[in-house]
Each structure stands twice: as structure tokens, then as C-alpha cells.
């Protein structure tokens, strides 16, 4: 083979490898991402209404401004070849204060132009609490958009769960499959979502760096065990929840209603944290009890 041809092939391979490395590094830095975290004086807050962080060419994480709503929930957008999936719609209905539909639409439109494709949007929820469904109305009756209902029967029907909560369900976005895991306990219709493309597991309000509010103790224990079983049998890059309430100081959380969190915990939790939660719940047995750990707090209602 001529030298120039060999050199050209080697160069192309090197460029490809470097591109993959850059993409991987960009994704792996989620552990160090600095999120908008409010202000000591919200009247002087200059953060965007929604922070958008792109993980790769078809995955985004959005965070709501804490000065608009102290909950500052996270939302997740996945795009496949035929469909897009938005998990959760935040804590504010007013589009002027929280332009979620506009933000998501622009991300999808940009992707469609780059990929010369037209896709539909599915809006679903990790659970039905108000701080994760408030902007649903922004998406209802919009073209090529389906908003999944909030009650447990609507969730079961849309995702075709056959044996809730013991069997999972899958949604094909077109070359990208999202697997849904029933995890009632925090709320009766709670689900986790696993992306087979970049291996992230969304756990909603059932597992995140904060206060794990438990409405149904026994269901929560069983759901946590199912999550552990799933994690043990799947590759996981990150476990991502809906909030950050813990500080960087082990075992210390920000009080409810805090609008300024300059020292907050990173968003991702690890599989070891999930296994710790599971073991702690087993030790507590049938006796619900508040228990503080470094990265989360067990918080029965």
C-alpha cells in the first residue's frame, strides 16, 4: 500500500479516536458540572431561567432557576432517530418565568436541521408531584407532541406495563431504547428510566443527593431492591435524580425553601450509594426512621 494512502488512513483513524475521546471527556465531566444554584438576593440574580447542559449530540439536562422556584428540578431530554423524550416539566407553569416548551423546541429544531429529520416529542414524568409536571400545559395541544397522563393507570397504559410493578417496559425512540422501571414508594406512579445509549439511570425523587421522602415504606424498600438488581445487571455511567439538596459537607443538607446553594453536592450518585440505601432500608426493617447518610437522607413521611 502506498505510503500516502497509509498515512491518510492512519490520520483518519487518529482523528476519529480523538473525536471519541473528546466526546467521552465531555460526558464524563458531569461529575464536575457547575449548575446554576440561585442567589443570596434573588432580585439581583442573573442566572438564565433554564440552564441547558448537553451531554452528547442527542442528550441534554436542563435545570430550573432556583430564584424562580426553590425546588430547581432537573429535566432530561433524549432524542432518537424518530422520537424525542422529555422526562419531567419542572415546577412552574408560567412560560414567561419558565420557557420550557420554547427551550426544548429549539433544541429539537436544531437537531432536526442537523440531521435532516422530523421527529415527534413525548413528554413523560418520573412521578406526578407538582414540581415535576407544572409546565405540562405548555406542551399540550402542540404539534407532534404527546403528553403522558399523570395517574398510575395512564402511566401503565401508555408504557404498556404488563405486570406493574414487577416488570419493566421499553420505549424505542428510533435506534435508542429507554427502559422504564416501576419504583412506587415516593409516589404511587414513580418510574425510573434507563438509556441504553449512554447508560444513565434516572431515578427521579426516589434517589438523589437530598431528602428521600417516602410515602409508602414497604413499596419504597421493594422498589429500591429492584433498582439494585437492575444496576447489578446493567452498565451504568451515572445515576441522576431530580434535585440537589445535599451540600458538599457529608450528611448536611440545605433547608427546604433555600434559594441559594453555592456549596451544593454534585448531581450524580453512585451505585455504591444505592446499595448503601438498600442495605440501610433492610436494617431498618418494618420501622420507618429518618436516617442521615453522607450523600442522602432517608426521610419517611
C-alpha positions as CSV (number, residue, x, y, z in Angstrom):
1,X,0.0,0.0,0.0
2,X,1.5,3.4,-0.9
3,X,2.9,5.5,1.9
4,X,0.5,8.4,1.3
5,X,-2.6,6.1,1.5
6,X,-1.3,4.5,4.7
7,X,-0.7,7.9,6.2
8,X,-4.2,9.1,5.2
9,X,-5.9,6.1,6.7
10,X,-3.8,6.5,9.9
11,X,-4.7,10.2,10.1
12,X,-8.4,9.5,9.7
13,X,-8.3,6.8,12.4
14,X,-6.4,9.1,14.7
15,X,-9.0,11.9,14.2
16,X,-11.8,9.5,14.8
17,X,-10.3,8.2,18.0
18,X,-9.6,11.8,19.2
19,X,-13.2,12.8,18.5
20,X,-14.5,9.8,20.5
21,X,-12.1,10.8,23.4
22,X,-13.3,14.4,23.3
23,X,-17.0,13.3,23.4
24,X,-16.3,10.9,26.3
25,X,-14.4,13.5,28.3
26,X,-17.2,16.0,27.7
27,X,-19.7,13.4,29.1
28,X,-17.5,12.3,32.0
29,X,-17.2,15.8,33.3
30,X,-20.8,15.7,34.5
31,X,-19.3,15.0,37.9
32,X,-17.7,18.5,37.8
33,X,-20.6,20.4,36.2
34,X,-21.4,23.7,37.9
35,X,-25.1,24.2,38.0
36,X,-27.0,27.4,38.4
37,X,-27.7,27.5,42.2
38,X,-29.6,30.6,42.9
39,X,-28.6,33.8,44.7
40,X,-28.4,35.3,48.1
41,X,-30.6,38.2,46.7
42,X,-32.9,36.8,44.0
43,X,-33.8,40.4,42.9
44,X,-30.2,40.6,41.6
45,X,-30.0,37.0,40.2
46,X,-28.5,36.9,36.7
47,X,-28.8,33.2,36.0
48,X,-30.7,32.0,33.0
49,X,-34.3,30.9,33.6
50,X,-33.2,27.4,32.4
51,X,-29.7,26.1,32.3
52,X,-29.1,23.7,29.5
53,X,-26.2,21.2,29.6
54,X,-25.5,19.0,26.5
55,X,-24.1,15.6,27.3
56,X,-23.7,14.4,23.7
57,X,-25.2,15.2,20.3
58,X,-28.7,14.0,21.3
59,X,-28.9,14.2,25.1
60,X,-29.5,17.3,27.3
61,X,-30.0,18.0,31.0
62,X,-32.0,21.1,32.0
63,X,-32.2,22.8,35.4
64,X,-34.7,25.4,36.5
65,X,-33.6,28.6,38.1
66,X,-33.8,28.4,42.0
67,X,-34.9,32.0,42.2
68,X,-37.9,31.1,40.1
69,X,-38.7,28.1,42.2
70,X,-36.5,26.9,45.1
71,X,-37.0,23.2,44.1
72,X,-34.8,23.9,41.0
73,X,-35.7,20.5,39.4
74,X,-33.7,18.8,36.7
75,X,-35.3,17.7,33.4
76,X,-33.9,15.3,30.8
77,X,-34.2,15.3,27.0
78,X,-33.3,12.3,24.9
79,X,-33.5,12.2,21.1
80,X,-33.6,9.1,18.9
81,X,-34.0,8.8,15.1
82,X,-37.8,9.0,15.3
83,X,-38.8,10.3,18.6
84,X,-37.7,12.6,21.4
85,X,-38.4,12.0,25.1
86,X,-38.6,14.8,27.8
87,X,-38.7,13.5,31.3
88,X,-40.5,16.0,33.6
89,X,-41.6,19.6,33.1
90,X,-40.4,21.4,36.1
91,X,-42.1,23.4,38.9
92,X,-43.5,26.5,37.1
93,X,-46.4,26.7,34.7
94,X,-45.9,30.3,33.5
95,X,-44.0,30.3,30.2
96,X,-42.6,33.8,30.8
97,X,-40.9,32.7,34.1
98,X,-40.1,29.3,32.8
99,X,-39.9,29.0,29.0
100,X,-39.5,25.2,28.9
101,X,-41.5,24.5,25.7
102,X,-39.6,27.2,23.8
103,X,-36.3,25.8,25.1
104,X,-37.0,22.2,24.3
105,X,-38.4,23.1,20.9
106,X,-35.3,25.0,19.9
107,X,-33.1,22.0,20.9
108,X,-35.2,19.7,18.8
109,X,-35.4,22.0,15.8
110,X,-31.7,22.4,15.8
111,X,-31.2,18.6,15.9
112,X,-33.8,18.2,13.1
113,X,-31.9,20.7,10.9
114,X,-28.6,19.0,11.6
115,X,-30.0,15.5,10.9
116,X,-32.5,16.4,8.1
117,X,-35.2,14.6,10.0
118,X,-38.6,15.3,11.6
119,X,-39.4,13.7,15.0
120,X,-42.2,13.7,17.5
121,X,-41.9,14.6,21.2
122,X,-43.2,12.5,24.1
123,X,-43.4,14.3,27.5
124,X,-43.4,11.9,30.4
125,X,-42.7,12.1,34.1
126,X,-40.6,10.3,36.8
127,X,-43.7,10.9,39.0
128,X,-46.7,13.2,39.3
129,X,-45.7,15.7,42.0
130,X,-46.3,19.3,41.1
131,X,-42.7,20.4,40.9
132,X,-42.2,18.0,38.0
133,X,-45.4,18.4,36.0
134,X,-46.1,22.2,36.3
135,X,-45.2,23.1,32.7
136,X,-47.2,20.2,31.1
137,X,-49.7,22.8,29.8
138,X,-47.0,24.4,27.7
139,X,-46.8,21.2,25.7
140,X,-50.4,20.2,25.5
141,X,-52.1,20.6,22.0
142,X,-48.8,21.4,20.4
143,X,-48.0,19.7,17.0
144,X,-46.2,16.3,17.1
145,X,-46.3,16.3,20.9
146,X,-47.8,13.7,23.3
147,X,-48.1,14.4,27.0
148,X,-48.4,11.3,29.1
149,X,-51.0,11.3,31.8
150,X,-50.2,11.5,35.4
151,X,-52.2,8.9,37.2
152,X,-51.0,5.3,37.6
153,X,-53.4,3.8,35.1
154,X,-52.4,6.4,32.4
155,X,-48.8,5.6,33.0
156,X,-49.4,1.9,32.8
157,X,-51.4,2.2,29.6
158,X,-49.0,4.5,27.8
159,X,-45.9,2.5,28.5
160,X,-47.7,-0.8,28.2
161,X,-46.7,-2.2,31.6
162,X,-48.0,-5.7,31.8
163,X,-47.2,-6.6,35.4
164,X,-46.7,-3.4,37.4
165,X,-44.5,-3.0,39.4
166,X,-42.6,-6.3,38.8
167,X,-41.9,-6.0,35.0
168,X,-40.2,-3.2,33.1
169,X,-41.3,-1.6,29.9
170,X,-39.3,-0.3,26.9
171,X,-39.8,2.7,24.5
172,X,-37.9,2.8,21.2
173,X,-37.1,6.3,20.2
174,X,-35.5,5.0,16.9
175,X,-32.1,3.4,17.4
176,X,-32.3,4.4,21.1
177,X,-34.2,2.4,23.7
178,X,-35.4,3.8,27.0
179,X,-36.3,1.2,29.6
180,X,-38.7,2.1,32.4
181,X,-38.6,0.6,35.8
182,X,-41.6,0.9,38.2
183,X,-40.5,2.2,41.5
184,X,-43.5,3.2,43.6
185,X,-42.8,4.4,47.2
186,X,-42.0,8.0,46.9
187,X,-45.2,8.4,44.8
188,X,-47.5,5.6,43.6
189,X,-46.7,6.2,39.9
190,X,-42.9,6.7,40.2
191,X,-40.7,5.3,37.5
192,X,-37.0,5.2,36.8
193,X,-35.7,5.4,33.2
194,X,-32.5,3.8,31.7
195,X,-31.0,5.0,28.5
196,X,-29.2,2.2,26.7
197,X,-27.2,4.6,24.6
198,X,-25.2,6.5,27.2
199,X,-26.1,4.2,30.2
200,X,-27.6,6.8,32.5
201,X,-30.3,5.8,35.0
202,X,-32.8,8.5,36.0
203,X,-34.3,7.9,39.5
204,X,-36.5,10.9,40.0
205,X,-37.2,11.8,43.6
206,X,-36.7,8.2,44.7
207,X,-32.9,8.5,44.8
208,X,-30.9,11.8,44.6
209,X,-28.5,13.8,46.7
210,X,-31.1,15.0,49.1
211,X,-34.0,14.1,51.3
212,X,-35.6,10.9,50.1
213,X,-39.3,11.4,51.1
214,X,-41.0,8.1,51.5
215,X,-44.8,7.9,51.3
216,X,-45.1,4.1,51.2
217,X,-42.3,2.5,53.3
218,X,-42.8,-1.1,52.1
219,X,-43.2,-0.2,48.4
220,X,-40.1,2.0,48.6
221,X,-38.0,-0.8,50.0
222,X,-39.1,-3.2,47.3
223,X,-38.5,-0.6,44.6
224,X,-35.0,0.1,45.9
225,X,-34.2,-3.6,45.8
226,X,-35.4,-3.7,42.2
227,X,-33.2,-0.8,41.3
228,X,-30.2,-2.5,42.9
229,X,-31.0,-5.7,40.9
230,X,-31.2,-3.6,37.7
231,X,-27.9,-1.8,38.4
232,X,-26.2,-5.0,39.2
233,X,-27.0,-6.4,35.7
234,X,-26.5,-3.3,33.6
235,X,-23.7,-0.9,32.7
236,X,-24.3,2.4,34.5
237,X,-22.5,5.6,33.7
238,X,-24.4,7.9,36.1
239,X,-27.4,7.7,38.4
240,X,-29.2,11.0,38.2
241,X,-32.1,12.3,40.3
242,X,-34.4,15.3,40.1
243,X,-32.9,17.6,42.8
244,X,-29.8,18.6,44.7
245,X,-30.5,19.2,48.4
246,X,-27.2,18.0,50.0
247,X,-24.2,20.2,50.4
248,X,-20.6,19.1,49.8
249,X,-20.3,18.6,53.5
250,X,-21.1,14.9,54.2
251,X,-24.6,14.5,55.8
252,X,-25.5,18.1,55.7
253,X,-28.5,19.3,53.6
254,X,-29.8,22.7,52.7
255,X,-33.1,23.6,54.4
256,X,-36.4,23.3,52.4
257,X,-37.0,26.6,50.6
258,X,-33.3,27.5,50.2
259,X,-32.8,29.7,47.1
260,X,-29.0,29.9,47.2
261,X,-26.9,26.8,47.3
262,X,-23.3,27.8,46.5
263,X,-21.8,24.7,48.1
264,X,-24.2,22.0,46.7
265,X,-23.4,18.3,46.1
266,X,-22.7,17.1,42.6
267,X,-25.8,15.8,40.7
268,X,-24.7,12.2,40.1
269,X,-24.8,9.5,42.7
270,X,-23.0,6.2,42.5
271,X,-24.1,2.6,42.5
272,X,-22.4,2.2,45.9
273,X,-24.8,4.9,47.3
274,X,-27.8,3.0,46.0
275,X,-26.5,-0.3,47.6
276,X,-26.0,1.6,50.8
277,X,-29.6,2.9,50.7
278,X,-30.8,-0.6,50.1
279,X,-28.8,-2.1,53.0
280,X,-29.9,0.7,55.3
281,X,-33.6,0.1,54.5
282,X,-33.2,-3.6,55.2
283,X,-31.6,-2.9,58.6
284,X,-34.5,-0.6,59.5
285,X,-36.9,-3.4,58.6
286,X,-40.5,-2.5,59.2
287,X,-39.7,0.5,61.3
288,X,-39.6,3.7,59.2
289,X,-37.0,6.1,60.6
290,X,-35.2,9.2,59.4
291,X,-31.5,8.3,58.9
292,X,-28.7,10.6,57.7
293,X,-26.1,9.4,55.3
294,X,-23.2,11.3,53.6
295,X,-25.0,11.8,50.3
296,X,-28.7,11.3,51.1
297,X,-31.2,11.3,53.9
298,X,-33.8,8.6,54.4
299,X,-37.0,10.6,55.2
300,X,-40.2,8.7,55.9
301,X,-43.3,10.9,55.8
